[in-house]
Amino acid sequence: MSGIPRLLFGRRARLRWIHLILGGALAMPYVLVGSVVIGPLTGTTDVFSSPALQLASFAVGLPLAAVTSLFPLTRPLETAAVRWLCGVDAARLADGPARTRAAKGRTAVWYTAHLGLGGVIAGMSLAVPPFAVGLIVLPLFAGLRDSPLGLSEVLDRPWALALSPVAGVALLLALAGCVAGCGVLLARWAPALLGPTSEDRLAAAEARAADLAVRNRLARELHDSVGHALSAVTLQASAARRVLDTDPEFVRDALAAIEDTTRRTVGELDSVLGVLRNDEDRVGLPAPTLATGLDDLLRGTRASGLKVTATIGTRLRALPAMVSREAYRIVQEGLGNVLRHAGEGVAVTLCVEVRDGRLTITVENPHGASVAATRPGGGHGLRGIRDRTRLLGGTTEAGPESGTWRLHVELPLRDDGMTRGPFRAGRTAPGPPGPPTEPEDTP
């Protein structure tokens, strides 16, 4: 089917016909209300016995339809019907109820047009087909010629009786043409009347930005927690394999460290996946912070064979929750970079302290002595650190400095009271010496 037949009787035309019939069905309650008004005004008890009074009731009901279209559900329901039945691209239509006065006005115009054209097409669909079929079969049934069609005198003429089937077919084609024309007209009006306004586009852009922000945050969480854990487990398993036959005690310690690291990481992964699944039972799982997770992080890093010297403040619980969480991830990623790119026993210096109302994090390790240990092409770790720091209004510096690769982060604190309090030095975990390396994303 192609060309005019497809336009009149194709699948799209049939669906648009259904859309118009639905408009006529929605118009019926308003027509009944209009008949209640027209009846007393004209002194007629049976309004539907007169086509003129029916049209008057219809004309009174349409303004009522425009008023009821201001309900919030009108535009979402009409938009869904247009997408499904009229074949209009979803991107050209708005989502959700109309918020502004202009959008509500356009929705009222659309609803009135839908019900108005739908009422006319529905009436024609009820009246035209029986009359047209009667004309088509009229030459075959003589009894129909005496029916009250108002054509008894005309039908007595042979030429009129011969042309009655042609007239019936013409009426059906005219009905199909009216339906197709009204369907195309509504489909063309839909984007203008039901399309998104500038406020709708702004709300959609904000929703997309919020969704991207959540996705980026989850990506950083997965990269930092899972990446660090895999690096630590890889080093621990590698060291245990090499001394499996000579140092069983070290193997047991390495396996215990692997077990502890994987258990902690599975908990963090479960929390992140809970956010992806919108699982309220898992979204609330606590994220590690400097106060709650730093000791375990240092313990696992040292168990991987790195020599970490840590200087850590004592009042970490006084830090704002968000700053503490993001700072933990920054420290984790800084140490994870060394784990991913270093041999065993690399000396790493970590300093976490508060200076002048800012939390400072510094990670240093020897630079440039082990090119082979560095992963080519860099990664996403330093980018994630910069993203976290920028979101908190802080600064990030990373690069070689006097033979040392240095990562220095400063995060502002909202509560100046947190800057007071003593700080203590951490302990140095022993570890075998090894070649130094540089973290990922090095210039």
MINULUM-530256 format. One record per residue: y, x, z of N, C-alpha, C, CB in turn. Coordinates in steps of 0.1 Angstrom, whole numbers, plus 5000, padded with zeros to 4 digits. Atoms other than C-alpha are relative to their C-alpha. Glycine has a CB too. Layout:
BEGIN
YXZYXZYXZYXZ ...
% end
This chain:
BEGIN
498850085000500050005000501250095000500049905012 498849915001503350154989501249914995499850124991 498850065005506950054980500349875007499749974985 499550134994508049694985498849935008500549914989 501150064992504549564996499950065014498750004993 500149934988504449825023501249975009499950154999 498950044993507949745034499949865006501350014992 500150144996507149375037498849985009500049914989 501350034993503549385050499350125006499149934990 500649884994502849735062499949995015500850134996 500250004985501849825098501350005007499150125004 498749994993505449915108500749864999500850114994 499450145001506649575094499449905009500049964985 500750094991504049395114500450025014498450014998 499749974986504849575146501549955003499950155003 498750054998508549495141500149855000500950064989 500150144999507649135135499749965014499049944990 500450034986505949135169501250025009498850095004 498949974991509049285184501049894999500750134995 499150115001511149005170499549875006500349974985 500650114993508748745182500150015015498549984996 499849984985508948895217501549965003499750145004 498650044998512748855214500249855000500950074989 499950145000512348495205499449945013499349944988 500650064987510048435235500950035011498650075002 499149974989512548605258501249914999500550154999 498950095002515248375243499849865005500550004986 500350144997513448055252500649955014498549985000 499550044987514448045289501649974999499850105011 498550025002518148085279500349884992500650134994 499850125008517847815253499849875008499050004988 500250124991516447575279501249985009498750025008 498850014991519347655302501249944991500450135006 498950055009521747595272499849854997500050084987 500350145003520047265265500449915012498549974997 499550074988520847155301501549985000499650085013 498650015001524447225294500449914988500750144998 499750075012524547075258499749855002499350054988 500550144998522646755268501149915006498849995008 499050094994525246605292501350004992500350055014 498849995008528146725270500049904988500350144996 500150085012526846535240499449865003499150074990 500650134996525246245259498749984994501049894996 501350015006521846325244499050045010499950084987 501049974991518746315264498950094994499349875005 501049915007516546485238500750094991498949914992 499249915008518446785226499150064989500550125009 500849935010515446935207499649914988498750055006 500250085011515346635184501050024989500049855004 499049985009518346755166500250154997501449955004 499849855003518547105148501450055004499750024986 498749964996522247115154500250025015501149904995 499949984986521947065191499150125005499549875007 500849884997519147325192500850134998498750004992 499249885003521447575176501250015010500650004986 498949994990524247485201499450055013500649865002 500649954988521847535230499750154999498749925003 500349865002520847865215501350095001499450034986 498749934999524547965212500550015014501149934991 499650004986525147875248499250105008500049865007 500949914992522148075260500250154998498649964996 499949865003522948405243501050075009500550024986 499249934990525948485266499450025013501349925001 500749984987523748425296499050124999499249875003 500949895002521248675281500850135001499449994986 499249884999524148925278500350045015501349994992 499849984986524848885315498850055007500549875007 501249954994521248925326499650134996498949904998 500449875004520949235306500550115008500450024985 499449904992522949415332499050045011501349955007 501049964990519849435355499550144996498949905001 500449865003518649805358498850014991499850075012 501249995007515249735343500149964985498949925006 499950045014516549595310499950114990501349924998 500049895010517249915292498750085000501150105003 501349935001513950095302499049914993499550035014 500950085006511949795291500249984985499949865006 499750015014513749745258499850134993501549964999 500349875007513550125251498650024998500650115009 501449985002509850125256499549914989499249965013 500450095011509449825233500450064986500649865002 499549945013511549995206499250124996501550045001 500949885004509550315208498749964995499950095012 501450045004506250135205500049924987499449935011 500150095011507049865180501050024989500349865006 499049985011510149975160499950134994501449985005 500249875006509050325154501250105001499649994985 498849914998512250495167499650125008501249925007 500349874993511950855178500449995015500650124993 499650014986511850875216501250095004498850045008 498949914997514351165216501349944997499850134992 498850065003516950935202500349885009500049954986 499850114991516650675230500150065014498849904999 499749954986517750705266498849965009501349935005 501050034990515450705296500749955013499150135004 499550054987516050515328501149894997500650115007 499050115001518650235335501350054996500149935014 498749965004522150235322500950025013500649894991 499249964988524550405347501549974998499850145003 498650025002527950375331500349874994500550114991 499550135005530050075321499750004984501449985003 500250005014529850185284498549984996500550134994 501450025003526050215285499549865003499250105008 500350144997525749875302500549914989500549965013 499550085011527949725275499150014987501450044997 500849995012525849865247498649945002499850154996 501350074997522649745264500149854999499550045014 499850145001524149395266500149964985501349965007 499950035014524949405229498650004994501050104992 501449995006521449525220499149885005499350135005 500950114995519749265243500449874993500149995015 499650125006521848985228499550004985501549985000 500549995014521049105192498549984999500550134994 501550015001517349135199499649855002499450095011 500450144998517148785214500549904989500549965014 499550085010519448635188499250004987501450044997 500849985013517648775157498549965003500050144995 501450044997514248725175499949855001499650065013 500150154999515048355182500049944986501149955008 499950055014515948295145498750034993501150064992 501249965007512848485132498849925006499750155001 501150074994510548315158500049854995500150005015 499950145005511847965147499650004985501449955001 500550005014511348055110498550025000500750114992 501549975000507848195118499249875004499750115009 500750124997506947855133500149894990500549955014 499850115009508447635107499750034985501549965000 500149975015508247815073498550004996500650134997 501449995005504447895071499349874998499250095009 500750135002503147535076500649934987500149915012 499450065011505647405051499750074987501649995001 500449935012504947675026498649984996500350155002 501550035003501147625028499949864995499250025013 500050145005501747255023500449994986500849915008 499650005014503547324991499050074991501450074998 501049935008500847564979498849914997499650135007 501250085001498047324984500349854995499149995012 499650135003500047014974499349954987501549994998 500750055012498546994938498649965002500250104989 501450034998495046984952499749885009499450125006 500250114990495546704978501149904997500150055015 499150105003497146394965500649935012499349904990 499550074988497446245000501250075006498949995010 498849944994500046505009501349964993499850154999 498850035007502446374983500749885006499649964985 499350114993503146065004500450035014499049885000 499749964987503746265035501650005001499550145004 498550014998507346245050500650144999500349955014 499449875003508546565034501449984994499250094991 498750025006511546405018500050044985501150075007 500149965014510346504983499249914992499450145000 500950095007508446204972500449974986499849865008 499550035014510746124943499850124991501449965001 500149885009510746484931498650034996500650125008 501349975003507046524934499349914990499250005013 500650095010506446234911500150064986500749875000 499849935013507546464883498950114998501450054998 501149905002504746684868500550145002499449984986 499649864999506846994866500350045014501350024991 499749974986507846974902498750035008500849895007 501349994994504246934913499350144996499049894996 500549885005503247234891500750125007500150014985 499349894995505947454906499950015016501450004996 500150004985505247364943499350125006499449875005 500649874995502747654948500950124999498750024993 499149895002505347894934501050005011500650004986 499050024990507947754958499450045014500549865001 500649964987505547794987499850155002498649935002 500149864999504748154979501450075002499350064987 498749944999508448224975500649995014501049934990 499650014987509148085009499450105010499749855005 500749904992506548315025500650144998498550004997 499449875003507948615007501450015006500150024985 498750004994511448515018499950025015500849874997 500249984986510248495054499650145003498949915005 500349864998508648835051501250094998498850044991 498849925003511848975036501049995012500749964987 499150024988513948825065499550085012500149865004 500649934989511548975090500250154999498549975002 499949855002511549325074501550045001499550034986 498649974999515349315071500550015014500849914992 499550004986515949215107499350125008499649875007 500749894994513349475118500750144997498650014996 499349885004515049755099501450015006500250014984 498750004994518449645112500050045015500649864998 500149974986517349655148499650155002499049915007 500449864998515649995143501250094997498950034990 498849925003518950135129501049995011500649974987 499150024989520949985157499550075013500349855002 500549964987518650105185500650145005498550014999 499549874994519750475187501549995004499950114989 498650014996523450365188500249925013500849944989 499850094989522950095214499250045012499749864996 500949964990520050235234499950155002498649944998 500149855000520650605228500650055013500650064988 499549944988521550845256501550024999499350135003 498549975000525250875266500150145005500749905010 499849864995526851205276499650025014501550034998 500549994986526051125312498550015001500549885008 501449995001522451065303499550144996499449904991 500449875005522251395284500350115011500850044988 499849914989523851575314499049995011501449975006 501150024990521351425338498750064995499949855003 501349955005518451515315500150165000499849954986 499949855000519851875312499850055014501350054994 500149954986520151905350498549995004500949915009 501450014996516551775354499250114994499449864995 500749895007515252025328500350145007500450014985 499749884993517152305346499350015013501650015002 500750004987515752205379498550034998500249875008 501449985003512252195364499750154997499549914989 500149865003512752545349500150095012501050044989 499849924988514052675382498750005009501249955008 501350014992510852545400499050094993499649865001 501149935007508652695373500250165001500049974985 499749864998510453035375499750055014501450034996 500349964986510153035413498550015002500649895009 501550004999506452955411499450124993499449874995 500549895007505953225385500350135008500750024986 499749894992507753475408499050015012501450005005 500950004989505553365437498650054996500049865006 501349965004502353405418500050154996499649924988 499949865004503453745403500050095012501250034991 499849914988504453885437498750005009501249965008 501150014990501653755459498650044994499849865005 501349975006498653765435500050144994499749904989 499949865006499854085417499950115011501350024993 500249904989500254275450498650005005501049965011 501350004994496954155463499050064990499649855003 501049945009495054255431500250155000500249944986 499849855000496654595431499450065013501550035000 500549954987495754645468498550005000500549925012 501550015000492154525463499450104990499649854996 500549905010491754745432499950145006500850004988 500049874994492755055451498950015011501450035005 501050004989490654965481498650014995500249885009 501450005006487554895460499750134994499849884990 500249875007488055215440499750115010501250034991 500249904990488355425471498749995007501150005011 501350024994485355265487498850044991499849855004 501049965009483255325456499850155000500349944986 500249855001483955695456499450065012501450064998 500549944988482955745492498849915005501150025011 501050094996480155485493498850075007499549924988 501149934994477455745501500350105011499350074989 499649894991479455985522500849955012500850104993 499150044989481755775544499849855002501550034998 500250144998480255435554501049935008498649975006 499050064992482855375580501349964992500450095012 498950035008485655395555499749894991500450134991 500450125009483755155532500149875008498650024995 499950124992483554905560501449965002499350025014 498650034998487254935567500649944987500750125005 499450045013488054895530499549854997499550094989 500450135003485854585527500749905009498449995002 499350094991487454435558501449974995500050065014 498750015005490854505543500049914987500650134996 500150085012489754345510499949855004498850044991 500250144996488554035528501349945006498950005011 498850054994491754005548501149974989500650105010 499050025011493954045516499749884992500050134992 500350125008492053795496500149875007498550024994 499950134993491953535523501549965001499450025015 498650034999495753565528500549964987500750125005 499550035013496353555491499549864995499650104990 500550135003494153245486500849895007498549995004 499150104993496253065512501349994993500250045014 498750015008499453155493499849934987500650144999 500250065013497953065460499849855001498850064993 500250144998496852725474501349935002499049985012 498750064998500352655485500849994987500850095010 499350005013501852745451499449894991500050134993 500650105008499252535433500249865005498550024999 499750134995499952245456501449954995500150015015 498750045006503552245443499849964986501050125001 500250045014502352245407499349864999499150114994 500750135000500051945415500749895007498650025006 499350104992502651765436499249955011500549884991 500950034989500151775464500750015013498750095000 499250004987502051675496499250075011500449865004 500849944989499151795518500150164999498649964999 500049855001499552155504501350064998499150044988 498749945002503152185496500650055013500949894994 499449964987503952215533499450125006499949895009 500649884994501852525539501150115001498950064991 498949914998504152795554499950124991500050055014 499949885008505253075531500250125009501149994989 499849884992505153435545501550045000499250114995 498649954999508453575558499950145006500849905009 500049874994509553905572499550005014501450065000 500450014986508953785607498549975002500749895007 501450054998505453635601499050084992499949864996 501049935009503953845573500250144997500149934987 499849865003505454185572499050105006501450045004 501049914994503054345596498750004992499749965015 501250005008500054225576500250064987499649854998 499849945013501654335544500050155001501449964995 500049864998502254685557498550055003500950055011 501349964996498754695572499150014987499449915010 500850005012497154595539500450114990500149874993 499649895009499254845519499550135005501650004999 500549884995498355125542498550024998500450025015 501549995002494655035540499750034986499449865004 500349975014494955075502500250154997501049934991 500049865001495555445508501450064998499250044988 498749955001499355465506500550045013500949904993 499449954987501355655532501449945001500150165000 498850084999504055415542500850035013499849855000 499149994989506955505566500949895000500750145000 499250125000508655185577500950005012499149885001 499050024990511855135596500449855000501250104998 499950155001511954765605500849965012498749945000 499350054989514454575626499249915009501249924995 500750084990513354385657500349855000500250065014 499650144999515154055654499949934986501549995005 500250065013513653935621499949855001498850064993 500150154998513053585635501449934999499349975012 498650065000516853535636500549984986500950085008 499550015014517153565598499949864995499250104991 500250135006517753245578498750004993501149974990 501450025005514453105566499950044985499549865001 500149965014515253145529500250154998501149924992 499849865002516553495532498850085005501250055008 501249934995513453595552498949994991499649945014 501150025009511053445527500350094987499949854995 499749925012512853605497499950155003501349964994 500149864996513153935515498650055001500850035013 501449974999509453935522499450034986499249895007 500549985014508753895485500550124994500349874992 499449885005511154165476499350135005501550015003 500749894994509454405500498650014994499949995015 501350005006506054295487500050054986499449865001 499949955014507054355451500350154999501049924992 499749865000508554695459498850085003501250035010 501349924996505354815476499049974989499549955013 500950025010503354645449500250084988500049854996 499749915011505054845422499350145002501550024998 500649874997503855165439498549995000500550055014 501550025001500355025443499549994986499649875008 500450025013500154935407500050134992500849894993 499749895008501355265394499750145006501450004995 500249884993500455525420498550045002500750005013 501349954995497455735430499949985015499750144996 500150014986496155735465500950105007498550015004 499349914991498255875493501550034996499350135000 498649985003501655845477500949965012500449914987 499150024989504455865503501049904996500650135005 499050105003506555555504500949985013499349864996 499150024988509655505527500649864998501150105000 499450145000510655145536500949995011498849905001 499050024990513755055555500649864998501250114999 499450145000514754695564500949995012498849895001 499150014989517854655585501249924996500550155004 498850085002521054465589501250095002500049885010 498749925000524454625581501149914996499950134991 498850075004527754455582499849864995500950084990 500350135004526354105579499249994988501349934998 500950005012523954195551498750065003500750084988 501349944998520254255551499750094989498949885000 500249905010519454575533498550045000500850135003 501449965002516054665519499950124991499149884994 500049885008515355015506498550054999500950115006 501349955002512055135491500150134991499049894993 499949875007511755505480498650064999501050095007 501249915002508955715466500350114990498749914995 499749895009508856045447499949954985499050125002 499850045014509856015410499650114990501549954998 500149915012508656165378498850105000501250074998 501149904999505556365389498749954994499850045014 501350055005502856135375500349904989499249945011 499750095012503655995340498849924997500550084988 501250065004500055915334499749885008498850095000 500350124992499955675363500949894998500150055015 499050105002502855475351499549914989501450054997 500550105010501955155332501150004989499849865005 499050005011503655175297500649864998499450054987 499450135003506154895289500649935012499049924994 499450064988507054805325499449865002501549984998 500550134997506554455338501149905004498950015011 499050104996508254155354500450025015499449874998 499849994986508454285390501550025003499350115006 498649984998511954425389500949884996500550134993 499350125004513254125370499949895011499549954987 500150104989511853895397500850045012498549995004 499249964989513554105424501449974997499850155003 498650035003516854075406500349855000500350064986 499850154999516353695402500149955014498949934993 500050044986515653655439501350045006498850055008 498749954994518653865449501249934994500150154997 498850075005521053695425500149865005499850004984 499950134994520053355438500649995014498649945000 499449994986521053465473501350065000499050075009 498749945001524253615461500050155004500949935009 500149864997523053975467500150094988498750035008 500049905011522854295447498750085000501350105002 501249925002520054515434500350134993498949924992 499949875007520054885425498650064999501050095008 501349945002516955045411500150114989498949904996 500049895010516455385394499850135007501350004993 500249874994515855755399501350055007499550104989 498949944992518055935424499550135007500649905010 500349874993517656305433498550025001500750015013 501549995000513956315424499249895007499750135007 500650124993513255985441500349874993500549995015 499750135005512755645427500449915011498749944992 499450084989514955415448500349864996501250075005 499750145001515055045451500849955012498749914998 499150044989517954915472500549864997501250105001 499650145001518654545478500849975012498749914999 499150054989521454385498500149854999501450075000 500050155000521254015508501049965010498649945003 499150054990524153835525499449915010501249934993 500550094989523553655558501149915004499650095012 499050104997525353335567500450015015499449864997 499850004986525053385605500350155004498949945008 499749864996526953695617499350045013501550025002 500749964988525153675650498750074998499849875008 501349935003522053795633500250154998499449944988 499849855002523654135627499950085013501350024993 500049934987523554215664498650015005500949935010 501449984994520454355681499550144996499149894995 500549875003518554675683499050004989499350055013 501049985010516254805656499150115004500750034986 501049904996513155005660499450064987498949945009 500649945011511355245638498549964999500150165001 501450035002507955165623499250135001499749934987 501049894999504855385625499750054986498849965008 500449945012503655615598498550005000500550144998 501450005001500155545586499550124993499549874993 500549885007498155855577499349964987499050075009 500650025013496955885542499950134993500749904992 500249885007495656155519501250024990498750014993 499049985010498256325497499649974986500550155001 500350045014498456225461501250024991499449864999 498949995009500656245430501049895002499650024986 499050104999503956055433500149924986501350055004 499850085012504855785408501249925001498749914997 498850085001507555545398499649854998501050044989 500350145001507555165401500249954985500849915009 499850055014507454935370501449974997499149874999 498650035005510454855349500950115002500649885007 499249894999511655205351500750024987499250135004 499349985013514255305325499450114992501550035003 
% end
